[in-house]
Amino acid sequence: MEEFLLTRKPLDIVRISTALFVRVEEGEWTGVLKKEVENFENVLKRVLERVLSEDVERRKKLQGFGTGKKLAKRVRR
């Protein structure tokens, strides 16, 4: 998922949903909300460390996910 979030342009909700769908299809999805939020936060942290500072749009979109309770709330929608 990291490479997908780093390299696909443009980054939008469809592409992010596709990355999550691939995780489900490949059997990487645990089905436990708390664990999935933790997994996504870890991936997001690693991706943000690798995004070029010049790629302002990608950085803003990735930072817009939030973390912890805010992210869990978004996942439940």
C-alpha positions as CSV (number, residue, x, y, z in Angstrom):
1,M,0.0,0.0,0.0
2,E,2.9,2.4,0.7
3,E,4.1,2.3,-2.9
4,F,0.6,2.8,-4.1
5,L,0.1,5.9,-2.0
6,L,3.5,7.3,-3.0
7,T,3.4,6.8,-6.7
8,R,-0.1,6.9,-8.0
9,K,-1.3,10.3,-9.4
10,P,-3.6,11.9,-8.7
11,L,-4.2,10.8,-5.2
12,D,-7.9,10.7,-4.5
13,I,-10.5,8.7,-2.6
14,V,-10.9,6.2,-5.4
15,R,-7.2,5.3,-5.5
16,I,-7.1,5.0,-1.7
17,S,-10.2,2.8,-1.7
18,T,-8.6,0.7,-4.4
19,A,-5.4,0.3,-2.2
20,L,-7.6,-0.8,0.7
21,F,-9.6,-3.2,-1.5
22,V,-6.3,-4.8,-2.7
23,R,-5.4,-5.5,1.0
24,V,-8.8,-7.2,1.5
25,E,-8.4,-9.3,-1.7
26,E,-4.8,-10.4,-0.7
27,G,-6.0,-11.5,2.7
28,E,-4.1,-8.7,4.6
29,W,-7.3,-7.3,6.2
30,T,-7.7,-8.3,9.8
31,G,-11.3,-7.2,10.2
32,V,-10.6,-5.6,13.6
33,L,-11.2,-1.9,13.4
34,K,-8.6,-0.9,16.0
35,K,-5.9,-3.0,14.4
36,E,-6.7,-1.7,10.9
37,V,-6.6,1.9,12.1
38,E,-3.2,1.2,13.7
39,N,-2.0,-0.5,10.5
40,F,-3.1,2.4,8.4
41,E,-1.5,5.0,10.7
42,N,1.8,3.1,10.5
43,V,1.6,3.0,6.7
44,L,0.6,6.7,6.6
45,K,3.5,7.7,8.8
46,R,6.0,5.8,6.6
47,V,4.5,7.3,3.5
48,L,4.6,10.8,4.8
49,E,8.3,10.4,5.7
50,R,9.0,9.5,2.1
51,V,6.8,12.1,0.3
52,L,8.9,14.8,-1.3
53,S,8.4,18.2,0.4
54,E,7.7,19.7,-3.0
55,D,4.7,17.4,-3.4
56,V,2.4,19.7,-1.4
57,E,-0.9,18.4,-2.8
58,R,-0.1,14.7,-1.9
59,R,1.2,15.6,1.5
60,K,-1.9,17.6,2.3
61,K,-4.2,14.8,1.2
62,L,-2.3,12.2,3.2
63,Q,-2.2,14.5,6.3
64,G,-6.0,15.0,5.9
65,F,-6.8,11.5,7.1
66,G,-6.0,12.3,10.7
67,T,-5.1,9.7,13.3
68,G,-6.5,7.8,16.2
69,K,-10.1,8.4,17.0
70,K,-10.6,10.8,14.1
71,L,-9.4,8.2,11.7
72,A,-11.4,5.4,13.3
73,K,-14.5,7.6,13.0
74,R,-13.9,8.2,9.3
75,V,-13.5,4.4,8.8
76,R,-16.8,3.7,10.4
77,R,-18.7,6.0,8.0
